[in-house]
Amino acid sequence: MIPETRSGRLFRDEIGSLNARMAQVCDEVLLVVAGLATRLK
């Protein structure tokens, strides 16, 4: 999904960068969708 507004796209990009930086320093990374966890790292 692509946000309609410039600020929405900027937020999406910034939160994605933050998540990537946090994942780099974590020992374990999980993606949880509808209560189901998938190990990413």
N, CA, C and O atoms as a Tinker XYZ file with bonds, in Angstrom:
   164  protein
     1  N      0.843000   -1.169000    0.000000    73     2
     2  CA     0.000000    0.000000    0.000000    64     1     3
     3  C      0.897000    1.245000    0.000000    63     2     4     5
     4  O      1.868000    1.324000    0.753000    81     3
     5  N      0.566000    2.178000   -0.827000    73     3     6
     6  CA     1.332000    3.422000   -0.928000    64     5     7
     7  C      0.494000    4.559000   -0.353000    63     6     8     9
     8  O     -0.604000    4.825000   -0.841000    81     7
     9  N      1.003000    5.234000    0.682000    73     7    10
    10  CA     0.257000    6.357000    1.256000    64     9    11
    11  C      0.016000    7.453000    0.214000    63    10    12    13
    12  O      0.857000    7.693000   -0.652000    81    11
    13  N     -1.129000    8.106000    0.307000    73    11    14
    14  CA    -1.493000    9.152000   -0.655000    64    13    15
    15  C     -0.679000   10.425000   -0.484000    63    14    16    17
    16  O     -0.323000   11.079000   -1.465000    81    15
    17  N     -0.388000   10.772000    0.755000    73    15    18
    18  CA     0.256000   12.061000    1.015000    64    17    19
    19  C      1.773000   11.933000    1.116000    63    18    20    21
    20  O      2.314000   10.866000    1.406000    81    19
    21  N      2.435000   13.054000    0.869000    73    19    22
    22  CA     3.898000   13.089000    0.986000    64    21    23
    23  C      4.319000   12.773000    2.418000    63    22    24    25
    24  O      5.278000   12.034000    2.643000    81    23
    25  N      3.592000   13.340000    3.390000    73    23    26
    26  CA     3.939000   13.089000    4.794000    64    25    27
    27  C      3.719000   11.622000    5.162000    63    26    28    29
    28  O      4.474000   11.064000    5.958000    81    27
    29  N      2.708000   11.006000    4.598000    73    27    30
    30  CA     2.466000    9.581000    4.835000    64    29    31
    31  C      3.584000    8.721000    4.273000    63    30    32    33
    32  O      4.012000    7.755000    4.905000    81    31
    33  N      4.056000    9.074000    3.083000    73    31    34
    34  CA     5.167000    8.326000    2.473000    64    33    35
    35  C      6.454000    8.520000    3.258000    63    34    36    37
    36  O      7.227000    7.578000    3.433000    81    35
    37  N      6.684000    9.747000    3.733000    73    35    38
    38  CA     7.866000   10.018000    4.550000    64    37    39
    39  C      7.813000    9.208000    5.849000    63    38    40    41
    40  O      8.812000    8.616000    6.258000    81    39
    41  N      6.649000    9.186000    6.488000    73    39    42
    42  CA     6.491000    8.404000    7.716000    64    41    43
    43  C      6.774000    6.932000    7.446000    63    42    44    45
    44  O      7.500000    6.296000    8.210000    81    43
    45  N      6.214000    6.382000    6.376000    73    43    46
    46  CA     6.438000    4.978000    6.017000    64    45    47
    47  C      7.923000    4.702000    5.838000    63    46    48    49
    48  O      8.430000    3.696000    6.335000    81    47
    49  N      8.619000    5.577000    5.138000    73    47    50
    50  CA    10.050000    5.389000    4.897000    64    49    51
    51  C     10.854000    5.481000    6.191000    63    50    52    53
    52  O     11.759000    4.679000    6.423000    81    51
    53  N     10.526000    6.452000    7.025000    73    51    54
    54  CA    11.266000    6.635000    8.284000    64    53    55
    55  C     11.035000    5.472000    9.240000    63    54    56    57
    56  O     11.979000    4.996000    9.870000    81    55
    57  N      9.803000    5.010000    9.357000    73    55    58
    58  CA     9.516000    3.904000   10.274000    64    57    59
    59  C     10.157000    2.616000    9.755000    63    58    60    61
    60  O     10.583000    1.773000   10.545000    81    59
    61  N     10.227000    2.463000    8.431000    73    59    62
    62  CA    10.914000    1.306000    7.856000    64    61    63
    63  C     12.401000    1.328000    8.152000    63    62    64    65
    64  O     12.985000    0.292000    8.470000    81    63
    65  N     13.022000    2.498000    8.053000    73    63    66
    66  CA    14.447000    2.640000    8.375000    64    65    67
    67  C     14.697000    2.366000    9.853000    63    66    68    69
    68  O     15.667000    1.696000   10.209000    81    67
    69  N     13.825000    2.881000   10.709000    73    67    70
    70  CA    13.960000    2.642000   12.143000    64    69    71
    71  C     13.844000    1.152000   12.454000    63    70    72    73
    72  O     14.643000    0.619000   13.224000    81    71
    73  N     12.871000    0.483000   11.870000    73    71    74
    74  CA    12.700000   -0.956000   12.094000    64    73    75
    75  C     13.926000   -1.732000   11.635000    63    74    76    77
    76  O     14.347000   -2.671000   12.311000    81    75
    77  N     14.503000   -1.360000   10.502000    73    75    78
    78  CA    15.693000   -2.047000    9.989000    64    77    79
    79  C     16.882000   -1.858000   10.925000    63    78    80    81
    80  O     17.628000   -2.802000   11.185000    81    79
    81  N     17.059000   -0.635000   11.432000    73    79    82
    82  CA    18.175000   -0.374000   12.362000    64    81    83
    83  C     17.989000   -1.141000   13.665000    63    82    84    85
    84  O     18.952000   -1.669000   14.221000    81    83
    85  N     16.759000   -1.202000   14.149000    73    83    86
    86  CA    16.493000   -1.952000   15.377000    64    85    87
    87  C     16.748000   -3.439000   15.167000    63    86    88    89
    88  O     17.299000   -4.102000   16.046000    81    87
    89  N     16.354000   -3.969000   14.015000    73    87    90
    90  CA    16.552000   -5.391000   13.727000    64    89    91
    91  C     18.032000   -5.748000   13.675000    63    90    92    93
    92  O     18.409000   -6.868000   14.020000    81    91
    93  N     18.875000   -4.811000   13.248000    73    91    94
    94  CA    20.317000   -5.074000   13.175000    64    93    95
    95  C     20.915000   -5.361000   14.541000    63    94    96    97
    96  O     21.846000   -6.160000   14.645000    81    95
    97  N     20.412000   -4.736000   15.581000    73    95    98
    98  CA    20.997000   -4.907000   16.910000    64    97    99
    99  C     20.276000   -5.964000   17.752000    63    98   100   101
   100  O     20.703000   -6.261000   18.867000    81    99
   101  N     19.204000   -6.522000   17.232000    73    99   102
   102  CA    18.449000   -7.545000   17.964000    64   101   103
   103  C     18.958000   -8.942000   17.628000    63   102   104   105
   104  O     19.414000   -9.203000   16.515000    81   103
   105  N     18.872000   -9.829000   18.611000    73   103   106
   106  CA    19.240000  -11.227000   18.392000    64   105   107
   107  C     18.124000  -11.989000   17.683000    63   106   108   109
   108  O     18.383000  -12.943000   16.949000    81   107
   109  N     16.898000  -11.568000   17.903000    73   107   110
   110  CA    15.746000  -12.257000   17.329000    64   109   111
   111  C     14.758000  -11.220000   16.804000    63   110   112   113
   112  O     14.500000  -10.214000   17.465000    81   111
   113  N     14.204000  -11.465000   15.615000    73   111   114
   114  CA    13.222000  -10.564000   15.019000    64   113   115
   115  C     12.046000  -11.410000   14.552000    63   114   116   117
   116  O     12.224000  -12.389000   13.827000    81   115
   117  N     10.848000  -11.030000   14.971000    73   115   118
   118  CA     9.636000  -11.750000   14.595000    64   117   119
   119  C      8.679000  -10.823000   13.853000    63   118   120   121
   120  O      8.563000   -9.642000   14.178000    81   119
   121  N      8.000000  -11.373000   12.855000    73   119   122
   122  CA     6.907000  -10.679000   12.177000    64   121   123
   123  C      5.623000  -11.352000   12.644000    63   122   124   125
   124  O      5.464000  -12.562000   12.489000    81   123
   125  N      4.711000  -10.578000   13.212000    73   123   126
   126  CA     3.463000  -11.140000   13.717000    64   125   127
   127  C      2.311000  -10.606000   12.873000    63   126   128   129
   128  O      2.097000   -9.396000   12.793000    81   127
   129  N      1.573000  -11.520000   12.244000    73   127   130
   130  CA     0.417000  -11.167000   11.422000    64   129   131
   131  C     -0.752000  -12.021000   11.891000    63   130   132   133
   132  O     -0.665000  -13.248000   11.909000    81   131
   133  N     -1.831000  -11.377000   12.264000    73   131   134
   134  CA    -3.037000  -12.065000   12.726000    64   133   135
   135  C     -2.718000  -13.050000   13.846000    63   134   136   137
   136  O     -3.291000  -14.138000   13.908000    81   135
   137  N     -1.797000  -12.659000   14.734000    73   135   138
   138  CA    -1.453000  -13.495000   15.875000    64   137   139
   139  C     -0.489000  -14.628000   15.585000    63   138   140   141
   140  O     -0.165000  -15.405000   16.483000    81   139
   141  N     -0.021000  -14.738000   14.345000    73   139   142
   142  CA     0.915000  -15.801000   13.972000    64   141   143
   143  C      2.300000  -15.206000   13.782000    63   142   144   145
   144  O      2.491000  -14.294000   12.977000    81   143
   145  N      3.271000  -15.732000   14.532000    73   143   146
   146  CA     4.638000  -15.204000   14.484000    64   145   147
   147  C      5.482000  -15.977000   13.475000    63   146   148   149
   148  O      5.430000  -17.205000   13.406000    81   147
   149  N      6.256000  -15.231000   12.701000    73   147   150
   150  CA     7.216000  -15.805000   11.760000    64   149   151
   151  C      8.583000  -15.231000   12.093000    63   150   152   153
   152  O      8.758000  -14.014000   12.143000    81   151
   153  N      9.554000  -16.116000   12.322000    73   151   154
   154  CA    10.902000  -15.656000   12.657000    64   153   155
   155  C     11.574000  -15.103000   11.406000    63   154   156   157
   156  O     11.648000  -15.780000   10.380000    81   155
   157  N     12.062000  -13.868000   11.497000    73   155   158
   158  CA    12.785000  -13.237000   10.398000    64   157   159
   159  C     14.285000  -13.309000   10.625000    63   158   160   161
   160  O     15.076000  -13.317000    9.682000    81   159
   161  N     14.659000  -13.361000   11.899000    73   159   162
   162  CA    16.084000  -13.421000   12.238000    64   161   163
   163  C     16.239000  -14.167000   13.530000    63   162   164
   164  O     17.358000  -14.341000   14.013000    81   163
